[in-house]
Amino acid sequence: MKRKFGDRANWRRVTQRKFASRYVENPYFSGYITLYGIEALREPLWKTYGRHTFRIADKGYSWLQYYPKDAHYIITAMFDDRNEIVEWYIDICKNQGVTDQGVPWFDDLYLDIVVLRNGEVFLLDQDELDDALGRKVITPRDYGLATQTAREVLHMIDAHVFPYFLMSLNHCRQGFELDELWFGESGGVQ
């Protein structure tokens, strides 16, 4: 199981970045929200899902990430240099927390869900989860947590009640800033 950090400080592809993190607690959302801005990188990052290939990291791209309190998933909304959504990436995780420096982290449980802007949904890395269980890297309880969490998230997506798609688009429309996370006049997530 790999621990991943919101500031992606060890991501060698990106040579210049901006990072902001803020804890938010209001009726709409409780947890950390981070904004990762790519200012310079060695080469763009492309991903293929089904028949679609997308550039998910390049100069001017921003990744808005939600760490919902007490949840077993992390949501990343990836925006291009025109602030258009590229995709939403949902990491299933065992735990999440924050470093002494205020950087959110999570312990990745292998399964991921990708939602493209056209609405297509992909469940990824079931083979990695199965392999981790077989090698005893994770426990049967971890395996159950990952599969149950993914099932619940997929159900929320299918029922159109997963709030993070609209929330991230609203944040982008409101004009988030890299130097200071900005969430509207009230200071709250809407």
Secondary structure, 3 states (H helix, E strand, C coil): CCEEECCCCCCCCEEEEEEEEEEEECCCCEEEEEEEEEEEECCCEEEEECCEEEEEECCCCEEEEEEECCCCEEEEEEECCCCCEEEEEEEEEEEEEECCCCCEEEEEEEEEEEEECCCCEEEECHHHHHHHHHCCCCCHHHHHHHHHHHHHHHHHHHCCCCCHHHHHHHHHHHCCCCCCCCCCCCCCCC
